[in-house]
Amino acid sequence: TIVNDKQLQYSPKGQLLSALSGSIPSLFVAERNVLGFGISTGGSGGIKMRGIGGAPTSGVLMMVDGQPQFAGLFSHHVADMYGKEYVDHVEILRGPGSVLYGSNAMGGVINIITKQAKEDGCHTSLTSQYGSYNTWQTHLTNMARKGRFSSLVSVGFDRTDGVQEGMKFKQGNLFAKLGYEAGRQWNLQADYSLMKFLADDPVYPKVYKNDPTGIYHQNVVRGSASVSAKNKYERTSGNLRAYYSYGNHHIQDPAAFHSVDDRMGLMIYQNMELWPEASAAAGFDFDAYSGKIPLSGGKDHSQAPMATLKRKHIVEYSPYLTLTQSFMQGRFSANAGVRMVNSNLFGTHWVPQAGITASLGREWRVRGSVARGFRNPSFKELYLYKMANPELGPEEMTNYELAVNKTLGHVLSVELCGYISKGSNLISVLDGINQNMGSFTNKGVEVSAKCKPLEWMGIQANYSFLHTSLDNLTGAPRHQYFLALDLMPHPKWEIHPQMKGVNSLFVSQDTHLQNYLLLGLKASYNPAEWLQLFVTADNLTDADYCIMKGYEMPGISAQGGFRLNF
């Protein structure tokens, strides 16, 4: 599934993951506030795809321009890293992607592709909006191109007082990318991103620690840099990327906690046309990540050896290969792939996948696949706290999937998908120790449709159903549905209403199952080519709901703002 930048901007949600949640079948993101996900104790932003994922350790892999994003220590992404302003589109893979992307792509992959100037010139946009809960978001983005050189720079600042008193959040972020076309076949790029947020949380100490006056504080800095060299020839194309990311987290919950992590890697792949209707992709990934926790609970390693961590390292290298063969002028195709995963801690194991696709006439398409995915244990599961177990192995899953797609020209597209996911070696606590002992079976159905009945009207809808063998699975509603209208009745006016619905969402043992319907809206007026005025509104039904225990979600909320293009 591909979500383009216009679809992201049409959403009344201010953050990228909030905009995606529910708008893609079986994709659900845990939220706790009008703005800001936070991390650690009381943090949100955990992603579940078809009921698979985590809070915070994730079985869904976040990527930016193909670069893995999970932090080294706890093996999860930091949801506040991702804005909408510099995004060209987002690629979502539902189901295992471990053959191509490795660990954490057990349940799916979300790959954010950033913008790039394609024509000579300089274009700048300034977007600012203000509204409910004293929420303010401002972003400045510049794209430029001169001959073979191109650049993208985006800076932003967000802040809110929060839904509940004392739940403040503020954040600054930067994303910069430089490109150079070294001839017709090669494109060189370098990018850097930086994010810092400060968050206060009065809810967790009140709900979980019986401390009505306590406030937990988070001070988080994360950065990432990479360089890449892309090639594109007549019958082959590929990329070489080297990257480095780091994080520095200071948390008071209520005693001081400090962690440092970093990650470096090398990714190489090459796509090749072998012979008529046959292609292959070969790649190699090298990944080394490490981290340390010098302070936990206000104590250093000598005082709290099980709650702190001296620097630990994991090194992985994985070659992979995929093959695709088409038949009968592309009407049928078969594909297969395998990754050999090697790790200094987890040994060697193989990850395969295979699939077939058949085009039955111009309007019908059927596809089926079998794929395995995996997630390596995090440093927390291996070394931290009394339940630590350094002998843990990877979690594994096999997914069986069958889908039918029907198109009617450019007017209508409908897809029906069914899947069965079987997981094994899940990390669970038994007798106070982390062990590879859990298993699950998830079964589901997904229906998605896009329709453009009129030139000025677009309709998008989806529904997903999930049945899981696991009891009390959070962040995984049994039923989820979404409807969006894109209405442009006049060149200067745009109206984008949305509806998101959730049924049977488990939150906690002492919280009833959540069932809610949210209506949202973004409406804009363009008095000139360089100016857009807009308003957004969310939860117009004023639904009373929560996704995490104790964290009440916003009622009716609204923002107004402008966008300048020059």
N, C-alpha and C positions, 0 to 999 in steps of 0.2 A: 504494500500500500504506500502511495506517495501523497504527502500533504504539502501543497505549495505555499509560497509566502503569502499569497492573497488569502487563502483559507485561514492561515494563522492570524492575519490582521483582522479578519472578519469576526474572530472570536471576542467576546466581552472579557475573557480572562487575560490578565496581564502577563503571566509567566507561561513559558512554552509548554512545560509538562502539564500545567492545569488546562491549557487549551487542547492538548491531545487527549487527556483523560476522558473516556467515554465516547469521544468522537470516532475512535477506531474500535472495531469489534473486539471484545474481550480484553481491552486495555484499561486498566484502572490504576490511578495514582492516589496515594494517601495524602490528604491535605489537613491542615489544622488552623488556618488563618486566612484572612483576606489577601495577604501577601506574605511570602517568606515561608520556606519549608523548615529551615533549621536542621540541626543534626543531633546526634548523641541522645541523651535522655530526653524523651518527649519530642524528638525530631520526627519529621514526616518526609514525604517525597519518595517512599518506597514504591516500586513499580511491580505490578503483577500483570502477567500476560497469560491468559487461560488458567488463572489460578496459580501460576508458577512465578516465583520471585521472592521477595523478602523484605524484611523491615528490621535492620537496614540491609543486611547482606543480601545481595541480589542475584537472581538467576536470569535477569534481563540485562543485556549489555548495552550501555550508553556509549555512543561514539560521536566524534566530531570530525568530519572529513575523513572517516575511516580509521581514526585513532581511538583506541580504547580509553575509557574515562574513569574506570573505577580506582578508588584510592587503595594504596597498598595495604594498610593495616587491617581495615575492616571489609575490604573487597566490595565496596559499594560506591556508587556515584554520589556526588553532592548536587542535589536537585537545583539549588539556587545558582549554579554556574551557567545556566542556559537561558538566554534571552531570545526574543523574537526578531529584533530589528535587523540583525545581520544575517538572517537565515534565508537561503534561497529555497530550499525545500527539505522535508524530512522523509527518510525512507524507513518504513516499519516492516520488519519481518516477524510474522507470527509463527511460532514454532522454532525448533532448534536451528541455530546458525553456527554451531561449533566447528563444523568442517572448515568453513571460511574464516571464522573469527575467534575460535578458541574458547577459553574458559569464560564463564558467566553468560554465554549465549545459549543457555540451556532452554529457556522458555521463549526467547525472542531477542530481537535486536532493534534499537532505535538509533539511526545514523543521521546526524544533523549535517547537512551540506550547506556551507556558507556561500555568500554571494561573491561574484567576481565581475568586474567591469568588462564588457565585451566590445564597447565602442569608445573611441577617443573622446575625451571630455572629462569634466569634473562635476559630480552630482552630490549634493548634500541634503540631508533631511533632518529636521528637528521635530521631535514629537514630545509633547508634554501633556499630562492629564492629572486632574486632582478631583478628589471626591470623598466618599464615605470613609469614616474611621480615620480622617486626616491622612488619607493615602495620596501620595504624590509619586509619579513616575515620569522621568525625563530621560530621553535618549537622543544622542547626536551621532549620525552616521554619515561618513563620507566615502564615496567610491570614485576613483580616478583612473584614467588610462591615457598613456601617451606612447604611441608606437607599440613597442614590445613590453613596456613596463605597465604594471597595474598595481593598484593598492586598494585596501579596504581598512577603514579605521572606525570603530564604534565605541563610544563611551556612554555610560548610563549611571543614573542614581535613582534608587527607589527607597521609599520609606513609608511606614504606617504606624499608627498608634495601636492597631490590632483590634480584634473583635472584643476581647476581654481586657479589662483595665490592667495596665502594666505590661501587656504583651506587645512591646514595641519591636520593630524590626527596621533596620536600614542597611543599605548595600550599595557599594560602588563596583563597577565592572568595566573592563577594557578588553576589546578584541581587535587585533591588528594583523593584517596579512599583506605580504608583498609578493608580486609575481613577475617573472621575466620569461618571455618566449625566446629560447635559445635556438632559433631556426624553426623550420616547419614541424619538426618531429619532437622537439623537447620543450618542456615547460617546467621552469624552476620556481619553487615557492618556499616561503618561510612565514611562519605565523607565531603569534604569542597572545596568550590570554591571561588575565589576572582578575581575581575577584576577592573582595573582602566584605564580610557582613558582621554586624553586631545584632544580637537577638536577645531579648529578655523573655523568660517563660515563668509566669506565676501559677500556671495551671498544674504542672506536674507535682511540685511540692505540696500543693493543696489537696490534690486528688489522691496521690499515691503515698505521700509522707505525712499527711495530717498536719501540714504546716501552712495555715491560712495567710501568713505574712511573708513567706519565703519567695524569692525570685531567683531563678537560675539564669546565668549569663553565658553567652557564647560569643567568642571572638575568633573568627575563622578566616584564614587567608589561603587561597589556592591559586596556583599558576601552572601554565603549560606552554611548551614551546616545541616546534617541530620544523624540519626542513625536508623538502621532498623534490624528486625529479621524476616527472611523468614523461613517458614516450608514447608516440602514436605513429605507427607505420601502416602500410596498406593492409597487411595481414597479421599484424601483432600490435599489442599495446600493453602498457604496464606502468608500474610505479615503484619507486624506492623511497621510503620514508624513515627518518630517524626522529625520535621524539624523547622528551623528558618532561615529567610533571612532578609537582611537589605540593605539600600541604603542611600548614602549621596551625594547630588547633589549641586554643586556650579556653577552658570551660570551667565554670564554677557551678557545681550541682550537688550539694552546696560547697563542698571542699574543692580545692584546686586540682584540675586535671590538665595535662599538657601532652600532646602527641605530635610527632614529626614523621612524615612519610615521604618517600619519593619513588619514582618509577622511571625506567629508561628502556627503550626498545628499538628494534629495527624490523621493518616490514617490507618484504619484497614480493611482488607478484607480476606475472606476465600472462596475458591472454593471447592465444594463438589460433589461427585458422589452419587446421591440419590438412584437410582435403574438402571437396564440396560437401556442404551440410554437416561438417564435423568441426568441433572446436574443443580446446582444452585450456585450462588455467592451472598454472603451477605457482606455488608460493612458499615462502619461508618466513616465519616469525621468530624473533628473539626477544625475550622479555625478562627483565630483572627488576624486582621491586623489593623494597626494604622499609623498615620503620622502627621507631622506638617510642616508648612512653616513659619519660624520665620522672614523671610526677603523676600520682593518682591518689585521690582521697586526701590530698594535702601532704602525702608522704612520698619520699624518694624510694629508689629501688632497694636500698638496704633496710628500710622500714616496712616495705610492702612488696616483697618479691613476687607474689602471685598477682598483684593488681598493676604492677609496672612491668616494663619490658625493656631489656637491653636490645640493641639493634639486631634484628633478624633479617635474613635474606632468603629469597626464593628466586631461582633462575630456571627459565623454561626456554626450550627451542622446539619448533614444530614445523616440519615440512608438510605440505598438503598438495593434493592434485584432484582436479575435477575434469570430467569428460562429458561432452554432449554430442549426440548423433541424431540428426533429423532424417526422416524418410518421407518418400512420396511428396517431394517439393514442399517440405515443411509441415505437412499435415499431421505427422506424428514425430515425436522426439523422445529420446530416452537420455537420462543423465545419471551419473554416479560420481561419488567423490569419497575421499578418505583423508584423514589427518592423523599423523603419528605424533603424539604428544609426549614430550620428554621433559622431566623435571628432576631437579636435584633432591626433592623431597618425596615426590609421588611416583617416581619410576616412569615406565613407558606404558602407554595404552593407546589403542586405536579407536578412532571415531569415524564411522562410515555414514553415508547417506545415499539414497537412490530415488529416482522418480521418473514418471512418464507423463507426457502431455499429448492430447489428441484434439485436433480441430475438426469438428463434425460440421462441415459446411462453413459458411461465412459467419454465422451468428452463434454457434455453440462451441464451447471449449471445455474439456474435461481434463483434470490433472489429479494425480495421486502421488504420494511420496511416503517414504519411510526414512526417518532420520534420528540419529542419536545426538544428545547434547550432554554437557558436563559442567560442573562448577567445582573448582578446587577449594579446599578449606581456607579460611582466612587466618591471619595471625591470631586473632582473638580466639577462634575455635581451637587452634593448636596450642597456644601458650598462655592465655590469660585466664585468671581466676581459677577457682577450685575445680571446675569442670573441664579444664584444659586437657587435651590429649594429643601429643605430638605424633601419634601413630595413625591419625586419621587419613582416609583416602578421599578421592573425589566423589561428589554426588553425581548420579547418572540418570538419564532419562531416554526413553525411546518413544517417538511420536509417529502415529499412523494417521494419515490425512487424505481426504478425498473431497474434491471441490468441482462444482459445475458452474460455468459462467455463460450467461446469455446476453448478447448485445443486439441492439436494434439501431443500426447506423450510429449517428452521433447524439441520438435522443435519449436512449435508455441503456443502462448496463446493470445487470443483476448477478450476484454471486451467492451461491449456497455452499457452505463448507461444513464438513463434519470431521471430528478428530477424536482420537483416543491417545492419551499420554500416560505412560507408565514409568514411574520413578522408582529408583532403588538406591541403596546406600545413603539415604538421607541422614544428615547429622542430627541426632536427637540425644537428649540427656537420659541416661539410664544409670541408676545407682550413683547419681551425682557426677557422672563422667560423660563427656561427649563421645558418642560412638556412632559408627556407620551402621544403623540398624533400621531406619525408617523406610517406608515405601508408600506409594500412593497410586491411584488410578483416577485421572481426570477425563471426563467425557463431555463433549460440548458440540453445539451447533451455532454457526454464525451466518447471518444473512446481511448483505450490504447491497445498496442500490444507489445509483446516480441517475438523475433525469434532468433534461433541459427541454421542457415542453415549449418554451418561448425564448426568444433571443435575449430578453431582459430578466429571465427567471431561471434559477438553478435550484435543484432539490437534491439533498443528500440524506440518506437514512441508513441505520443499521440496527441490528438486534443480535444479542448473544445470550446463550444459555450455557450454564456450567453446572455439572454434577461432579462432586469430588468425594472420594472415599475418606478424606481427612475430616476430622471433627474440628469445629471452631476455627475455621480458616479465615483469618482477617484479610481485608483488602481484596476480596474475591466475591462480588455479588453473584447470586444465582441467576438473576435476570438483569440485563442492562440494555437500554435502548436510547437512540439518539436521532433527532430530526433537525435539519438546518435548511433554511430558505435563504437564497441570495437574490434579492430583488433590486433591480436597477431601472425603475420606471422612467427616469429622466437622466440625461447625461450628468446632471449636477447632484443627483440624490442617490443614495444607496441605503438599503435597509436589510439587516441581516439578523433575523430572529433565530434562536436555537432552543431546543428542548433536550434535556438530559434526564433520564429516569433510571432509578436503581431500585431493585427489590431483593429482599432477603440478604442484606449485608451484615455479616457478623462483626461486632466491634469488641465485645467482652462478655464474660459470663453474666455480669450484673447490668448489662445494657440490652434492651430489647432489640430484635432485628430491625435494621434501618430500611425503611421504604420511603422514598421521596422522589418528587418531580421538580426539576429546576427549569425555569424559563429565563432565558437571557436575550439580550438585544444589543446590537451596535447599529447606530444610524449616523450617517455622515452627510454633510453638505459641502460641495466644492464650489465656492463663489469664484475662484480663479484657478488656473492651472498650478499655481504655486502654493495654494492654501486649501486645506481641508479642516473643517470644523466637525467635531463628532461628540456623541454621547454614548456611554455604555451603561447597561443595567444588568444586574444579575440577581437570581433568585426572586423573580417577580412574584412567584407564588408564596413567598415568605415562609418557605418550608423550614420546619424545626428539625434539624438533623445533626449528626456528628459522624465522623469517619474514624476518629481516635477517641478513646474514652476520656471524657471530661473536656474535650476541646470543641466547644460549640462553634459551628460554622456560621458565616454571616447570614443575616436575614436579607431583606431587600437592601441592595446597595447600588450606588450609581457613581459615575465619574463623567466629567466633561473635559474636553481638551482640544488641541489643535495639532496640525502637522504642516510644517513649512517645507517646501521643496525648492531648492535654488542651486 
